Amino acid sequence: MREYPGQEKSMIEEFNAFEAIKKRISVRSYSSRPVEETLRRDLEDYIETLGSGPFGITPRFKILALEPLDKKEMRGLGTYGFIKGARLYLLGAVKDAPGAMEDLGYCMEKIILKATSLGLGTCWLGGTFKRAAFARKMSLDTGELLPAITPVGHPVNKTTSADRLTRLAAKSKKRKPWSEVFFGPGGKAPLTDNEAKRYHDPLEAVRLGPSASNRQPWRIIKDEAGKFHLFLKESKLFNRILGKIRLQNLDMGIAMCHFAMVAREQDLPGSWKIDPTAPILTGLQYIATWSE
Ligand SMILES: Cc1cc2nc3c(=O)[nH]c(=O)nc-3n(C[C@H](O)[C@H](O)[C@H](O)COP(=O)(O)O)c2cc1C
């Protein structure tokens, strides 16, 4: 494992996060070319440097290699049909606690961006897999949940029609405009370019992020003091259907990861905290505040 003397290890990335964020898409068709041992080791080393997320919870990750050509096993895992050809999976588990979904989303997205920077494809899966079958592979502790997994592999060169169809159904390329997700003080008027200032790229990184069914439930309000308050515009039925596993809270963690990584990359000060002075807004759930 690499060491970075005098700095928190996870503060320094060996890849350009903003570039990876712009490049990443959900890949659902994989080439038969196996992931090289060196790339897999790079990922495993990276996972070891991660530590906890902004709420102080450390998720547990495992890279699972399926036997090649074992179609029966792949069918049993239930990604078959949605995900084609993947033989390597990353599994993310976490103990149920406040902030656990956000921290899992945060840490797992870092691994996904690392994989992207290595030229590998991934696809967040929170719904379309047999959770119990993967949970057995992860040997879950009591109280531990398996909120999400992702295949990891070389994308096929040409996207298949199934891939295109899924992306179309999820309106994958589409993102809401700035005016619908980022707001000025009070949360009423859209955030202007002038108000976003140096935080343009961290905000854009949030907007480009993946989200469950591409619902894009993040809302950010910048107040007069220059703090950025993150809220969840929850689709209650959708978010609560899996019980303790809340896909839209994973989305929040992904958003926090994108904002923090790009802010750090651009030497912008701040970190995510709980701010008791955060505004209270109807229809929006407060998650955290980025401030100095
Ligand atoms: C928490 C989470 C769960 C997801 N679950 C699934 C899933 O079960 N099946 C699937 O095909 N895609 C899933 N996705 C992928 C989204 O549909 C995808 O990120 C979104 O449509 C945007 O497309 P993009 O990732 O190509 O930018 C999930 C994404 C997130 C963030």
PDBQT file of the ligand as one rigid body, heavy atoms in Angstrom, charges set to zero:
ROOT
HETATM    1  C1  LIG A 301     -27.973   3.851  -5.667  1.00  0.00    +0.000 C 
HETATM    2  C2  LIG A 301     -28.142   3.434  -7.102  1.00  0.00    +0.000 A 
HETATM    3  C3  LIG A 301     -28.804   2.254  -7.425  1.00  0.00    +0.000 A 
HETATM    4  C4  LIG A 301     -28.932   1.836  -8.763  1.00  0.00    +0.000 A 
HETATM    5  N1  LIG A 301     -29.535   0.643  -9.038  1.00  0.00    +0.000 NA
HETATM    6  C5  LIG A 301     -29.586   0.193 -10.324  1.00  0.00    +0.000 A 
HETATM    7  C6  LIG A 301     -30.117  -1.101 -10.601  1.00  0.00    +0.000 A 
HETATM    8  O1  LIG A 301     -30.572  -1.828  -9.711  1.00  0.00    +0.000 OA
HETATM    9  N2  LIG A 301     -30.115  -1.534 -11.898  1.00  0.00    +0.000 N 
HETATM   10  C7  LIG A 301     -29.605  -0.762 -12.918  1.00  0.00    +0.000 A 
HETATM   11  O2  LIG A 301     -29.614  -1.221 -14.058  1.00  0.00    +0.000 OA
HETATM   12  N3  LIG A 301     -29.087   0.491 -12.668  1.00  0.00    +0.000 NA
HETATM   13  C8  LIG A 301     -29.057   0.971 -11.411  1.00  0.00    +0.000 A 
HETATM   14  N4  LIG A 301     -28.503   2.215 -11.138  1.00  0.00    +0.000 N 
HETATM   15  C9  LIG A 301     -27.915   3.017 -12.213  1.00  0.00    +0.000 C 
HETATM   16  C10 LIG A 301     -28.769   4.248 -12.596  1.00  0.00    +0.000 C 
HETATM   17  O3  LIG A 301     -29.907   3.866 -13.340  1.00  0.00    +0.000 OA
HETATM   18  C11 LIG A 301     -27.882   5.226 -13.408  1.00  0.00    +0.000 C 
HETATM   19  O4  LIG A 301     -26.843   5.682 -12.585  1.00  0.00    +0.000 OA
HETATM   20  C12 LIG A 301     -28.659   6.446 -13.912  1.00  0.00    +0.000 C 
HETATM   21  O5  LIG A 301     -29.643   6.041 -14.827  1.00  0.00    +0.000 OA
HETATM   22  C13 LIG A 301     -27.718   7.453 -14.605  1.00  0.00    +0.000 C 
HETATM   23  O6  LIG A 301     -27.021   6.867 -15.678  1.00  0.00    +0.000 OA
HETATM   24  P1  LIG A 301     -25.438   6.856 -15.738  1.00  0.00    +0.000 P 
HETATM   25  O7  LIG A 301     -24.962   6.089 -14.524  1.00  0.00    +0.000 OA
HETATM   26  O8  LIG A 301     -25.101   6.143 -17.031  1.00  0.00    +0.000 OA
HETATM   27  O9  LIG A 301     -24.944   8.280 -15.720  1.00  0.00    +0.000 OA
HETATM   28  C14 LIG A 301     -28.393   2.658  -9.818  1.00  0.00    +0.000 A 
HETATM   29  C15 LIG A 301     -27.738   3.853  -9.470  1.00  0.00    +0.000 A 
HETATM   30  C16 LIG A 301     -27.592   4.236  -8.149  1.00  0.00    +0.000 A 
HETATM   31  C17 LIG A 301     -26.850   5.495  -7.820  1.00  0.00    +0.000 C 
ENDROOT
TORSDOF 0
